[in-house]
Amino acid sequence: SVSNNDFIEWFEWDGGSSFSAPTSIDVLTYVEDPNAPATPDEATIAASDILYWVGEGTNQVVMAVNWADTALAWGYRFNGTKTVNDMMDEIAAADPRFSYTMDGYYLNDINFNAGSRTLAITPGNYWSSTNNGFMDMGMNQPLANGDFEKWADPTAGVIVDSTYDETYHYWWYTYVYPMTIYPVSVPAPADATIDASEIEYWVGEGSNQVVMAVNWADTALAWGYRFNGTKTVNDMMNDIAAADSRFSYTMDGYYLNDINFNDGSRTLTITPGNYWSSSNNGIMDAGMSQTLVNGDFEKMGRPRSRHHRRQHLRRNISLLVVYLRLPDGHQCRQPACRYGTLLRSSRNYRLHRHRLQRQPHQGLGHRMHPRPRFAEPERPQRPCCNLRHR
């Protein structure tokens, strides 16, 4: 008779007068259900579909990360000898959305934060890695040209095989990850800023200080403002306009109409048909009525157009930052400067008192069409290599 939880074992007998059962069985493998659904294919992505490449070199690798409900892929180019650890370090340095943490010699977590949520491993799970479909050495895995490296959270996988190791009393599971892998989008350029220690022209007196930057179409300038008590952006702009004859602004009722800067060679003004927007410490604020706090960074930006406002504002501000020096009549403190007033800029513009010279610039073009938060539009899934791996 058979009772609950009995273990029934059949073994081969050679027909002799005596027999004995095996003393141990190293591995037991289950019998597959012939009516079970077909094994799903392992998802992959071609290098030609990658949108964001990190690094330079003749070798290229695709790295995919499969979280519980999202799978994203980066491209990595390099020369010489690199490991998965090197690749992840360089991707983390180039893409502010990507990061990872270690627990000693082991990978603890991989994160992706695009602003609305952070992708992370399912609590209690662990990351597994494969190289071209086979279990690899994890962070120490050497990379070769054409490799496909995948990190996966088992929650996203489908178990297609399992083996019990009786020696160690442990089940080994074989997973496939059929979730479609999307190429990660190119990260948005970081919003330009300037530290208070770099400001050379301060207006006002007091124990509180604020930096105000104004971003026109092709030039961004910054002033420092000191005050006591309670002040608004309107108060600050009035005080700056009173102290610096080059700066002025106009209102249209309760709304800011324009901000101007005239150093004698040209007048900076808003592009016709556009409007000014403002942010305080990177967050949209109350505009002219915004109350100022010590350490604030107030920015007035001119979006390129009324469409895709957030993307264009970020792009224009990040093109360059120009640091404002003293008004006319004050001696420039830059030893090599031959001008009474010098506006020092990035490598793309050199703006002096009597001259504006634009130099060739490269690499400032950005993808302007917004993309989904974590994934690109769905693409047809490519045939898998049908490799089964642990």
Secondary structure as UniProt FT lines:
FT   TURN            4..5
FT   STRAND          27..29
FT   TURN            34..35
FT   HELIX           47..49
FT   STRAND          53..54
FT   STRAND          59..66
FT   STRAND          71..78
FT   HELIX           84..94
FT   TURN            96..97
FT   STRAND          98..103
FT   TURN            104..105
FT   STRAND          106..113
FT   STRAND          118..119
FT   TURN            123..124
FT   STRAND          128..131
FT   TURN            132..133
FT   STRAND          134..135
FT   HELIX           138..140
FT   TURN            145..146
FT   STRAND          148..152
FT   HELIX           154..156
FT   STRAND          158..165
FT   TURN            166..169
FT   STRAND          170..176
FT   STRAND          182..183
FT   HELIX           196..198
FT   STRAND          202..203
FT   STRAND          208..215
FT   STRAND          220..227
FT   HELIX           233..243
FT   TURN            245..246
FT   STRAND          247..252
FT   TURN            253..254
FT   STRAND          255..262
FT   STRAND          267..268
FT   TURN            272..273
FT   STRAND          277..280
FT   TURN            281..282
FT   STRAND          283..284
FT   HELIX           287..289
FT   TURN            294..295
FT   STRAND          297..301
FT   HELIX           309..319
FT   TURN            328..329
FT   TURN            335..336
FT   STRAND          342..344
FT   TURN            347..348
FT   STRAND          349..352
FT   STRAND          356..358
//
